[in-house]
Amino acid sequence: MSIGAFSVSLAAKAIYIIKNFYEKPGFKEFVGNIAGKRLIMKNGGREFNPIKNVGGRR
């Protein structure tokens, strides 16, 4: 039985560090880019969405 795609979104102060970390296990840029402060990374059926923390707590 398949549960379908699994997606996670996280706020990140240093999105480029998160991107480099997730590229090591095979995630690739899927939608967006760091310059646009929006990036979705994909590895098979798994998606990861690091979001640049522009407001919120510091």
Z-matrix of the N, CA and C atoms (Angstrom, degrees):
N
C 1 1.445
C 2 1.527 1 108.88
N 3 1.304 2 116.84 1 132.86
C 4 1.461 3 122.68 2 179.05
C 5 1.525 4 109.55 3 -105.22
N 6 1.334 5 115.98 4 135.65
C 7 1.470 6 119.13 5 177.56
C 8 1.523 7 111.56 6 -94.16
N 9 1.316 8 117.37 7 0.84
C 10 1.453 9 121.21 8 179.02
C 11 1.507 10 112.90 9 87.27
N 12 1.314 11 115.90 10 -161.38
C 13 1.469 12 121.47 11 -176.71
C 14 1.521 13 110.48 12 -72.68
N 15 1.308 14 115.13 13 147.94
C 16 1.461 15 121.98 14 176.37
C 17 1.517 16 107.11 15 -118.05
N 18 1.319 17 117.14 16 128.62
C 19 1.457 18 121.34 17 -175.45
C 20 1.526 19 110.60 18 -128.63
N 21 1.341 20 116.45 19 139.50
C 22 1.463 21 122.34 20 179.05
C 23 1.523 22 108.74 21 -131.02
N 24 1.329 23 117.11 22 138.59
C 25 1.466 24 122.08 23 174.07
C 26 1.523 25 108.81 24 -121.81
N 27 1.322 26 116.42 25 133.84
C 28 1.460 27 121.46 26 179.49
C 29 1.517 28 110.21 27 -134.82
N 30 1.330 29 116.69 28 142.60
C 31 1.461 30 120.95 29 173.19
C 32 1.523 31 108.16 30 -80.62
N 33 1.320 32 116.57 31 136.66
C 34 1.469 33 120.75 32 -177.80
C 35 1.522 34 109.87 33 -137.64
N 36 1.330 35 116.86 34 134.37
C 37 1.464 36 120.37 35 176.40
C 38 1.520 37 110.64 36 -78.03
N 39 1.329 38 117.81 37 -32.99
C 40 1.464 39 122.60 38 -178.92
C 41 1.530 40 108.45 39 -122.51
N 42 1.330 41 115.87 40 82.20
C 43 1.462 42 121.55 41 -173.74
C 44 1.532 43 112.11 42 -61.12
N 45 1.322 44 118.25 43 -31.50
C 46 1.462 45 120.26 44 -179.64
C 47 1.528 46 111.45 45 -67.52
N 48 1.325 47 117.80 46 -31.81
C 49 1.472 48 120.71 47 176.85
C 50 1.529 49 109.70 48 -68.57
N 51 1.320 50 116.79 49 -43.18
C 52 1.463 51 121.47 50 178.08
C 53 1.524 52 109.99 51 -62.00
N 54 1.341 53 117.12 52 -43.27
C 55 1.470 54 121.40 53 179.47
C 56 1.525 55 110.40 54 -59.52
N 57 1.319 56 117.53 55 -48.84
C 58 1.468 57 121.18 56 179.62
C 59 1.522 58 111.33 57 -61.21
N 60 1.330 59 117.55 58 -40.03
C 61 1.463 60 122.07 59 -179.74
C 62 1.529 61 110.80 60 -61.76
N 63 1.339 62 117.77 61 -45.68
C 64 1.461 63 121.07 62 -176.19
C 65 1.529 64 113.32 63 -79.83
N 66 1.311 65 118.60 64 -16.27
C 67 1.466 66 119.89 65 174.76
C 68 1.531 67 111.03 66 -69.34
N 69 1.321 68 117.85 67 -29.68
C 70 1.469 69 121.37 68 -178.76
C 71 1.526 70 112.65 69 -59.58
N 72 1.349 71 120.59 70 -44.24
C 73 1.469 72 119.11 71 177.59
C 74 1.531 73 113.86 72 -84.42
N 75 1.340 74 118.30 73 8.21
C 76 1.458 75 120.23 74 172.22
C 77 1.513 76 117.25 75 110.25
N 78 1.328 77 119.22 76 3.80
C 79 1.463 78 120.05 77 176.41
C 80 1.527 79 109.47 78 -71.65
N 81 1.327 80 116.59 79 142.22
C 82 1.467 81 123.23 80 179.65
C 83 1.526 82 109.10 81 -124.74
N 84 1.341 83 116.26 82 153.70
C 85 1.468 84 120.09 83 174.23
C 86 1.519 85 108.09 84 -60.25
N 87 1.332 86 116.01 85 132.31
C 88 1.458 87 121.32 86 -177.81
C 89 1.528 88 110.39 87 -116.64
N 90 1.329 89 116.52 88 -47.87
C 91 1.465 90 122.29 89 179.06
C 92 1.521 91 108.11 90 -140.30
N 93 1.315 92 117.38 91 141.33
C 94 1.458 93 121.89 92 175.85
C 95 1.515 94 112.95 93 79.69
N 96 1.351 95 114.77 94 -170.44
C 97 1.461 96 121.16 95 178.91
C 98 1.526 97 109.23 96 -160.52
N 99 1.319 98 115.80 97 168.09
C 100 1.464 99 120.99 98 -177.73
C 101 1.527 100 111.11 99 -64.52
N 102 1.327 101 117.57 100 -40.11
C 103 1.466 102 120.73 101 -178.49
C 104 1.528 103 111.25 102 -59.10
N 105 1.325 104 117.26 103 -35.19
C 106 1.456 105 121.86 104 178.77
C 107 1.516 106 113.45 105 -84.33
N 108 1.340 107 116.94 106 1.35
C 109 1.464 108 123.69 107 179.91
C 110 1.521 109 112.13 108 58.98
N 111 1.330 110 116.40 109 26.00
C 112 1.459 111 121.63 110 176.57
C 113 1.516 112 107.13 111 -143.48
N 114 1.316 113 116.03 112 124.23
C 115 1.453 114 120.19 113 -176.11
C 116 1.517 115 109.17 114 -147.06
N 117 1.312 116 116.75 115 128.40
C 118 1.455 117 121.48 116 171.35
C 119 1.514 118 106.73 117 -116.02
N 120 1.326 119 115.49 118 126.99
C 121 1.457 120 121.35 119 179.82
C 122 1.521 121 107.77 120 -110.78
N 123 1.335 122 116.65 121 147.48
C 124 1.453 123 120.76 122 -175.21
C 125 1.515 124 110.39 123 -135.45
N 126 1.336 125 115.27 124 142.48
C 127 1.457 126 123.22 125 174.47
C 128 1.520 127 105.92 126 -142.80
N 129 1.338 128 116.75 127 100.60
C 130 1.465 129 119.91 128 -175.15
C 131 1.519 130 109.73 129 65.24
N 132 1.333 131 117.01 130 -127.19
C 133 1.460 132 121.63 131 179.31
C 134 1.514 133 113.35 132 -90.02
N 135 1.327 134 116.95 133 4.58
C 136 1.463 135 120.77 134 -178.32
C 137 1.524 136 110.49 135 -100.24
N 138 1.321 137 115.81 136 133.16
C 139 1.462 138 121.43 137 177.43
C 140 1.521 139 109.55 138 -120.63
N 141 1.307 140 115.67 139 145.65
C 142 1.463 141 122.56 140 -179.27
C 143 1.513 142 107.69 141 -133.31
N 144 1.327 143 116.94 142 131.84
C 145 1.457 144 121.63 143 -175.15
C 146 1.529 145 110.22 144 -125.96
N 147 1.349 146 117.87 145 86.59
C 148 1.463 147 118.62 146 174.66
C 149 1.528 148 109.57 147 -74.71
N 150 1.314 149 117.34 148 127.39
C 151 1.462 150 122.50 149 -176.70
C 152 1.522 151 108.79 150 -110.74
N 153 1.308 152 117.10 151 128.62
C 154 1.462 153 121.66 152 176.98
C 155 1.518 154 108.68 153 -63.27
N 156 1.327 155 116.56 154 122.64
C 157 1.461 156 122.53 155 -178.96
C 158 1.529 157 109.01 156 -79.41
N 159 1.337 158 117.07 157 97.65
C 160 1.461 159 121.13 158 -176.04
C 161 1.525 160 112.68 159 -98.19
N 162 1.301 161 117.67 160 -14.24
C 163 1.464 162 121.22 161 178.15
C 164 1.511 163 108.16 162 -129.56
N 165 1.282 164 115.98 163 -138.15
C 166 1.465 165 120.75 164 171.55
C 167 1.515 166 115.11 165 59.40
N 168 1.315 167 114.82 166 -161.77
C 169 1.467 168 121.89 167 -177.02
C 170 1.510 169 112.39 168 -73.63
N 171 1.317 170 115.15 169 154.46
C 172 1.463 171 121.09 170 177.74
C 173 1.490 172 109.81 171 -122.34
